[in-house]
């Protein structure tokens, strides 16, 4: 899964304590009530220090009053004194274990401290006190998702939505949990509802673009990502994902435009130069591909991807010595770099050199990615160059199970049949290759000679 964002909006609880407190003042604790009321007044006009003093004075007369401690904790939080707020909240729930608002505030502090287990305990306790609490379900949904309990998160968020608790954000967080479980249709539905409730909200629209891309629905992906780009034109990610979607639709000019815009936003990102280089490679513009991959290499000479991509472009430009040097460097940096192992192996096979090492490299690559049709084709080509034509045919056939429309594999299989003297079988494969790549002049000549030999 590509990158997915998550939003949690906390509801700040200002507790109205007068009703609860009224029961206590019947105990003739009028001094506590006087100090408490004065604290409320000071708090309302922003005199926090005075409010704290009054609440502390009130507690001298009613030390077990959870509501007073709650108000005192709120003032401490406003002044940034989280430590004292935490102490007061702990005393509040000790005095009154069913004081749900204190549980919420304690849970929020635990979340800020990334003490998620403790936060979950507070909100689960709150939910036992009030099973239909939209707020408890809402925050628990976030916490369960954060701690990998996505099934529980989904249940809580669905309850939060039914209660009407911040539905746009609840739907968004629900989409996130569905996406983590790879329930893409459900995630799309939830994100869509979030976007309907808040049409100008960047995150759900952007995530919809990512999900549609992962499903291979590029038109829908592009629609959402273009919208996300309009909403946040200075945000980098919509441009890179858009470029990828356009590239998969072979709309290389638009892919190039978006990568260039991304580079304007983040000019020191060497990976963006690599991606732009790959786009130029797909366009057949190897000079521009080389220029951008060189830029990436200059910025990150010890990065395996920078070495590999530059090496791959040198290979396409038939500068095999430079290609081999860079591909070897990529493998030195990451010995399990399967694409570099494959490309260097294929290069050696093409040149007819270092064939034992080429065989070692491609077998290692296949150990990492056993179902790669491209790697299987390379293994077949190495066998072919080593004169092991029967083994080569086996591998080419395996490769075609994964690459049914690859002209190179059909041509290789035809070459192997021709080497075995199976001319008609060779012709059949070469014709398939030519159908897929009609401009292959070398193959046309090979085909013509074979047909003349059969007359």
DOVOLO-736651 format. One record per residue (C-alpha): x, y, z. Coordinates in nm, 4 decimals, decimal comma. Example, Ala and Ser with C-alpha at 12.3 -4.5 7.8 and 13.67 -1.06 7.14 Angstrom:
DOVOLO-736651
xx; yy; zz
1,2300; -0,4500; 0,7800
1,3670; -0,1060; 0,7140
//
This chain:
DOVOLO-736651
xx; yy; zz
0,0000; 0,0000; 0,0000
0,1116; 0,3397; -0,0808
0,1308; 0,6166; 0,1882
-0,2207; 0,6825; 0,3711
-0,2888; 0,9781; 0,5984
-0,4950; 0,9766; 0,9192
-0,6675; 1,2564; 1,1044
-0,7939; 1,2647; 1,4601
-0,9804; 1,5655; 1,5932
-1,0136; 1,5727; 1,9678
-1,3173; 1,7324; 2,1254
-1,2095; 1,9603; 2,4092
-1,4421; 1,9021; 2,6994
-1,5365; 2,1949; 2,9153
-1,7241; 2,0392; 3,1998
-2,0230; 2,2145; 3,3453
-1,9823; 2,1335; 3,7100
-2,2556; 2,3366; 3,8715
-2,5134; 2,0604; 3,8708
-2,2824; 1,8077; 4,0302
-2,1372; 2,0611; 4,2668
-2,4794; 2,1703; 4,3795
-2,5311; 1,8352; 4,5492
-2,2124; 1,8864; 4,7428
-2,2840; 2,2369; 4,8614
-2,5910; 2,1062; 5,0377
-2,3345; 1,9809; 5,2834
-2,3043; 2,3413; 5,3937
-1,9640; 2,3825; 5,2284
-2,0440; 2,7415; 5,1379
-1,6800; 2,8503; 5,1525
-1,5879; 2,5912; 4,8908
-1,8742; 2,7130; 4,6745
-1,7607; 3,0758; 4,7107
-1,4039; 2,9964; 4,6080
-1,5233; 2,7749; 4,3255
-1,7527; 3,0461; 4,1836
-1,4743; 3,3020; 4,2051
-1,2472; 3,0576; 4,0201
-1,5041; 3,0222; 3,7415
-1,5222; 3,4014; 3,7064
-1,1443; 3,4377; 3,6921
-1,1218; 3,1544; 3,4420
-1,3859; 3,3123; 3,2178
-1,1926; 3,6411; 3,1946
-0,8576; 3,4738; 3,1371
-0,7042; 3,5276; 3,4811
-0,5700; 3,1762; 3,5060
-0,3350; 3,2222; 3,8020
-0,6153; 3,3655; 4,0133
-0,8496; 3,0885; 3,8975
-0,5982; 2,8242; 4,0055
-0,5669; 2,9803; 4,3521
-0,9429; 2,9884; 4,3980
-0,9912; 2,6280; 4,2863
-0,7128; 2,5163; 4,5202
-0,8831; 2,7062; 4,8060
-1,2115; 2,5367; 4,7204
-1,0412; 2,1970; 4,7414
-0,9293; 2,2724; 5,0973
-1,2944; 2,2494; 5,1949
-1,3964; 1,9747; 4,9491
-1,0801; 1,7704; 4,8734
-1,2819; 1,4823; 4,7280
-1,4649; 1,7004; 4,4748
-1,4007; 1,5542; 4,1309
-1,5696; 1,8470; 3,9467
-1,3470; 2,1065; 4,1149
-1,0390; 1,9028; 4,0284
-1,1645; 1,8759; 3,6717
-1,1933; 2,2521; 3,6389
-0,8513; 2,2968; 3,7967
-0,7044; 2,0451; 3,5499
-0,8574; 2,2365; 3,2586
-0,6910; 2,5587; 3,3729
-0,3581; 2,3821; 3,4148
-0,3908; 2,2465; 3,0616
-0,4590; 2,5957; 2,9270
-0,1435; 2,7241; 3,0919
0,0619; 2,4334; 2,9543
0,1094; 2,2661; 3,2899
0,0202; 1,9156; 3,1795
0,1917; 1,7529; 3,4778
-0,0301; 1,9250; 3,7338
-0,3370; 1,8720; 3,5181
-0,2588; 1,5003; 3,5052
-0,2286; 1,4838; 3,8863
-0,5662; 1,6533; 3,9336
-0,7378; 1,4265; 3,6816
-0,5984; 1,1164; 3,8505
-0,7341; 1,2407; 4,1837
-1,0691; 1,3213; 4,0188
-1,1193; 0,9653; 3,8892
-0,9967; 0,8299; 4,2216
-1,2669; 1,0287; 4,3970
-1,5300; 0,9445; 4,1369
-1,4378; 0,6454; 3,9145
-1,7445; 0,7064; 3,6966
-1,6540; 1,0676; 3,6170
-1,6441; 1,0184; 3,2412
-1,5164; 1,3630; 3,1416
-1,2081; 1,3208; 3,3581
-1,1519; 0,9840; 3,1890
-1,1653; 1,1564; 2,8502
-0,9145; 1,4220; 2,9546
-0,6794; 1,1639; 3,1021
-0,7051; 0,9624; 2,7833
-0,6167; 1,2687; 2,5767
-0,3059; 1,3319; 2,7847
-0,1995; 0,9701; 2,7413
-0,2460; 1,0048; 2,3652
-0,0278; 1,3155; 2,3557
0,2358; 1,1219; 2,5472
0,1920; 0,8291; 2,3048
0,0956; 0,6040; 2,5949
-0,1692; 0,4321; 2,3867
-0,2278; 0,1324; 2,6120
-0,3156; 0,3621; 2,9034
-0,5288; 0,5830; 2,6782
-0,7246; 0,2785; 2,5627
-0,7858; 0,1769; 2,9240
-0,9324; 0,5196; 3,0044
-1,1614; 0,5275; 2,7006
-1,2679; 0,1657; 2,7469
-1,3604; 0,2526; 3,1064
-1,5524; 0,5554; 2,9796
-1,7392; 0,3317; 2,7365
-1,8398; 0,0971; 3,0173
-1,9747; 0,3971; 3,2049
-2,1627; 0,5218; 2,8986
-2,1930; 0,2469; 2,6325
-2,3529; 0,4773; 2,3744
-2,0834; 0,7482; 2,4041
-2,0024; 0,8740; 2,0562
-1,6859; 1,0425; 2,1801
-1,5509; 0,7273; 2,3467
-1,6193; 0,5198; 2,0340
-1,4683; 0,7876; 1,8131
-1,1388; 0,8105; 2,0009
-1,1200; 0,4365; 2,0661
-1,1555; 0,3849; 1,6922
-0,8432; 0,5933; 1,6430
-0,6537; 0,4222; 1,9254
-0,7393; 0,0701; 1,8131
-0,6265; 0,1519; 1,4607
-0,3084; 0,3104; 1,5940
-0,2260; -0,0080; 1,7832
-0,3083; -0,2462; 1,4977
-0,6527; -0,3515; 1,6206
-0,8326; -0,2511; 1,3044
-1,1331; -0,4818; 1,3400
-1,2087; -0,3255; 1,6788
-1,1436; 0,0194; 1,5321
-1,3989; -0,0379; 1,2582
-1,6675; -0,1420; 1,5083
-1,6094; 0,1640; 1,7257
-1,6005; 0,4079; 1,4347
-1,9222; 0,2694; 1,2902
-2,0874; 0,3246; 1,6295
-1,9434; 0,6767; 1,6451
-2,0920; 0,7521; 1,3029
-2,4344; 0,6244; 1,4106
-2,4202; 0,8521; 1,7130
-2,3445; 1,1498; 1,4870
-2,0034; 1,2079; 1,6452
-1,7975; 1,4146; 1,4004
-1,9080; 1,2018; 1,1032
-1,6696; 1,3407; 0,8424
-1,3610; 1,2583; 1,0492
-1,5131; 0,9308; 1,1696
-1,5728; 0,8227; 0,8093
-1,2182; 0,9275; 0,7227
-1,0679; 0,7246; 1,0075
-1,2952; 0,4347; 0,9140
-1,1581; 0,4482; 0,5599
-0,8069; 0,4381; 0,6997
-0,8804; 0,1241; 0,9041
-1,0454; -0,0464; 0,6063
-0,7443; 0,0396; 0,3896
-0,5053; -0,1106; 0,6457
-0,7025; -0,4349; 0,6256
-0,6846; -0,4164; 0,2446
-1,0647; -0,3818; 0,2295
-1,0337; -0,1367; -0,0557
-1,3983; -0,1117; -0,1622
-1,5066; -0,0391; 0,1943
-1,2236; 0,2119; 0,2334
-1,3265; 0,3891; -0,0858
-1,6881; 0,4072; 0,0309
-1,5865; 0,5549; 0,3678
-1,3458; 0,8099; 0,2178
-1,6122; 0,9068; -0,0369
-1,8602; 0,9807; 0,2427
-1,5986; 1,1854; 0,4278
-1,5360; 1,3874; 0,1111
-1,9076; 1,4370; 0,0544
-1,9452; 1,5792; 0,4047
-1,6388; 1,8038; 0,3605
-1,5949; 1,8579; -0,0164
-1,2810; 2,0700; 0,0187
-1,1001; 1,8347; 0,2553
-0,7708; 1,7331; 0,0978
-0,6941; 1,4090; 0,2832
-0,9893; 1,1836; 0,1877
-0,9768; 1,2976; -0,1742
-0,6025; 1,2359; -0,1925
-0,6383; 0,8923; -0,0315
-0,9123; 0,8044; -0,2804
-0,6637; 0,8814; -0,5570
-0,4115; 0,6449; -0,4025
-0,6651; 0,3653; -0,3533
-0,7961; 0,3888; -0,7094
-0,4372; 0,3742; -0,8308
-0,3705; 0,0604; -0,6264
-0,6824; -0,0962; -0,7856
-0,5580; -0,0099; -1,1328
-0,8440; 0,2366; -1,1940
-0,6235; 0,5123; -1,3291
-0,8953; 0,7415; -1,4658
-1,0608; 0,7636; -1,1240
-0,7203; 0,7963; -0,9594
-0,6301; 1,0885; -1,1838
-0,9648; 1,2595; -1,1227
-0,9182; 1,2505; -0,7434
-0,5494; 1,3400; -0,7484
-0,6110; 1,6361; -0,9789
-0,8745; 1,7563; -0,7305
-0,6315; 1,7051; -0,4411
-0,3709; 1,9045; -0,6307
-0,6165; 2,1910; -0,6747
-0,6984; 2,1888; -0,3041
-0,3333; 2,1876; -0,1903
-0,1131; 2,3075; -0,4776
0,1939; 2,3256; -0,2530
0,1591; 1,9657; -0,1378
0,4188; 1,7395; -0,2999
0,2526; 1,3975; -0,2974
-0,0396; 1,4619; -0,5373
0,2113; 1,5469; -0,8102
0,4157; 1,2305; -0,7635
0,1124; 1,0016; -0,7468
-0,0450; 1,1802; -1,0425
0,2727; 1,1322; -1,2418
0,2645; 0,7616; -1,1592
-0,1003; 0,7263; -1,2667
-0,0348; 0,9120; -1,5911
0,2715; 0,6980; -1,6533
0,0701; 0,3795; -1,6091
-0,1694; 0,5137; -1,8724
0,1340; 0,5840; -2,0935
0,0563; 0,9561; -2,0866
0,4222; 1,0348; -2,0454
0,4048; 1,4064; -2,1180
0,1639; 1,4602; -1,8286
0,3732; 1,2351; -1,6061
0,6776; 1,4443; -1,6931
0,4946; 1,7714; -1,6176
0,3939; 1,6501; -1,2719
0,7409; 1,5250; -1,1816
0,8845; 1,8592; -1,2893
0,6322; 2,0418; -1,0710
0,7246; 1,8132; -0,7816
1,0887; 1,9071; -0,8348
0,9982; 2,2749; -0,8144
0,8509; 2,2038; -0,4715
1,1391; 1,9816; -0,3578
1,4445; 2,0454; -0,5769
1,6850; 1,8493; -0,3565
1,4968; 1,5195; -0,3748
1,7175; 1,2856; -0,5774
1,4395; 1,0251; -0,6029
1,2307; 1,2699; -0,8046
1,5147; 1,2983; -1,0552
1,5220; 0,9189; -1,0771
1,1467; 0,9070; -1,1392
1,1707; 1,1774; -1,4027
1,4566; 0,9836; -1,5593
1,2392; 0,6718; -1,5720
0,9676; 0,8719; -1,7481
1,2135; 0,9890; -2,0117
1,3320; 0,6281; -2,0476
0,9739; 0,5161; -2,1143
0,9488; 0,7934; -2,3742
1,2655; 0,6646; -2,5424
1,4500; 0,9880; -2,4666
1,7653; 0,8318; -2,3241
1,9647; 1,1547; -2,3325
1,7224; 1,3299; -2,0956
1,6962; 1,0118; -1,8898
2,0746; 1,0097; -1,8544
2,0813; 1,3774; -1,7591
1,8291; 1,3302; -1,4771
1,9734; 1,0034; -1,3491
2,3186; 1,1627; -1,3419
2,1742; 1,4446; -1,1328
2,0309; 1,1910; -0,8889
2,3646; 1,0077; -0,8750
2,5534; 1,3293; -0,8057
2,3181; 1,4015; -0,5168
2,3322; 1,0480; -0,3732
2,6387; 0,8598; -0,5010
2,6097; 0,5943; -0,2293
2,2432; 0,5207; -0,2920
2,1715; 0,1855; -0,4574
1,8758; 0,3158; -0,6598
2,0775; 0,6093; -0,7952
2,3551; 0,3729; -0,9057
2,1134; 0,1217; -1,0509
1,9039; 0,3659; -1,2518
2,2054; 0,5430; -1,3962
2,3573; 0,2061; -1,4813
2,0354; 0,0964; -1,6501
2,0318; 0,4087; -1,8685
2,3964; 0,3571; -1,9650
2,3012; 0,0034; -2,0648
2,0232; 0,1339; -2,2896
2,2712; 0,3761; -2,4457
2,5064; 0,0775; -2,5015
2,7755; 0,2160; -2,2729
2,8239; -0,1263; -2,1204
3,1410; -0,0552; -1,9226
2,9839; 0,2338; -1,7308
2,6638; 0,0336; -1,6896
2,8458; -0,2668; -1,5430
3,0445; -0,0490; -1,3030
2,7329; 0,1213; -1,1647
2,5290; -0,1980; -1,1470
2,8082; -0,3640; -0,9501
2,8130; -0,0675; -0,7127
2,4386; -0,1000; -0,6566
2,4883; -0,4684; -0,5705
2,7737; -0,3831; -0,3341
2,5475; -0,1375; -0,1522
2,2502; -0,3769; -0,1425
2,3574; -0,7376; -0,2222
1,9887; -0,8384; -0,2599
1,9134; -0,5640; -0,5147
1,7225; -0,7938; -0,7497
1,6819; -0,5509; -1,0447
2,0561; -0,4743; -1,0446
2,1408; -0,8475; -1,0270
1,9070; -0,9118; -1,3191
2,0297; -0,6255; -1,5374
2,3980; -0,7028; -1,4846
2,3334; -1,0705; -1,5565
2,1511; -0,9814; -1,8797
2,4295; -0,7429; -1,9790
2,6893; -1,0196; -1,9377
2,4711; -1,2591; -2,1352
2,4281; -1,0081; -2,4179
2,8032; -0,9554; -2,4308
2,8770; -1,3266; -2,3871
3,1096; -1,2578; -2,0928
3,1284; -1,3649; -1,7275
2,8544; -1,6201; -1,7879
2,9139; -1,8152; -1,4669
2,8828; -1,4976; -1,2653
2,5798; -1,3986; -1,4716
2,4170; -1,7328; -1,3818
2,4961; -1,6775; -1,0134
2,3474; -1,3275; -1,0211
2,0231; -1,4192; -1,1936
1,9636; -1,7222; -0,9715
2,0066; -1,4963; -0,6702
1,7611; -1,2470; -0,8194
1,5061; -1,5235; -0,8761
1,5521; -1,6376; -0,5179
1,4271; -1,2912; -0,4208
1,1535; -1,2602; -0,6855
1,0730; -1,6119; -0,8123
0,7694; -1,5060; -1,0167
0,9380; -1,2360; -1,2210
0,8879; -1,3069; -1,5897
1,1699; -1,0691; -1,6756
1,4121; -1,2535; -1,4464
1,3081; -1,5909; -1,5891
1,3764; -1,4571; -1,9384
1,7240; -1,3468; -1,8278
1,7937; -1,6923; -1,6827
1,6880; -1,8455; -2,0124
1,9136; -1,6058; -2,2034
2,2126; -1,6918; -1,9847
2,1484; -2,0631; -2,0434
2,1181; -1,9943; -2,4158
2,4531; -1,8141; -2,4224
2,6105; -2,1011; -2,2284
2,4833; -2,3448; -2,4930
2,2272; -2,5013; -2,2592
1,9469; -2,4527; -2,5094
1,7045; -2,7089; -2,3642
1,7204; -2,5378; -2,0244
1,6803; -2,2029; -2,1975
1,3552; -2,3128; -2,3663
1,2130; -2,4244; -2,0310
1,2839; -2,0853; -1,8764
1,1482; -1,8862; -2,1731
0,8218; -2,0810; -2,1540
0,8000; -2,0080; -1,7816
0,8652; -1,6414; -1,8513
0,5763; -1,6315; -2,0980
0,3383; -1,7409; -1,8225
0,4013; -1,3989; -1,6646
0,4835; -1,1928; -1,9758
0,2300; -1,2961; -2,2371
0,2785; -0,9802; -2,4450
0,6554; -0,9392; -2,4289
0,8134; -0,9469; -2,7767
1,1636; -1,0064; -2,6384
1,0682; -1,3337; -2,4716
0,9000; -1,4621; -2,7904
1,2100; -1,3680; -2,9890
1,4376; -1,5435; -2,7400
1,2225; -1,8571; -2,7530
1,2359; -1,8430; -3,1315
1,6149; -1,8106; -3,1182
1,6329; -2,1183; -2,8949
1,4110; -2,3202; -3,1286
1,6223; -2,2087; -3,4234
1,9385; -2,3193; -3,2403
1,7768; -2,6611; -3,1903
1,6935; -2,6789; -3,5622
1,3207; -2,6445; -3,4928
1,2693; -2,3927; -3,7714
0,8903; -2,3874; -3,7935
0,8593; -2,3450; -3,4167
1,1153; -2,0655; -3,4370
0,9187; -1,8921; -3,7121
0,5999; -1,9116; -3,5058
0,7618; -1,7410; -3,2074
0,9364; -1,4766; -3,4156
0,6109; -1,3881; -3,5876
0,4443; -1,3394; -3,2509
0,7331; -1,1155; -3,1471
0,7004; -0,9119; -3,4667
0,3263; -0,8679; -3,4156
0,3998; -0,7165; -3,0765
0,6897; -0,5050; -3,2035
0,6454; -0,4430; -3,5769
0,9417; -0,2053; -3,5989
1,2056; -0,4653; -3,5118
1,4166; -0,4524; -3,8296
1,6711; -0,7076; -3,7057
1,3980; -0,9592; -3,6347
1,2399; -0,8979; -3,9745
1,5687; -0,9867; -4,1400
1,6059; -1,2975; -3,9253
1,2520; -1,4052; -4,0109
1,3053; -1,3446; -4,3815
1,6182; -1,5627; -4,3911
1,4453; -1,8441; -4,2066
1,1456; -1,8364; -4,4411
1,3735; -1,8427; -4,7449
1,5557; -2,1426; -4,6004
1,2284; -2,3348; -4,5738
1,1374; -2,2840; -4,9404
//
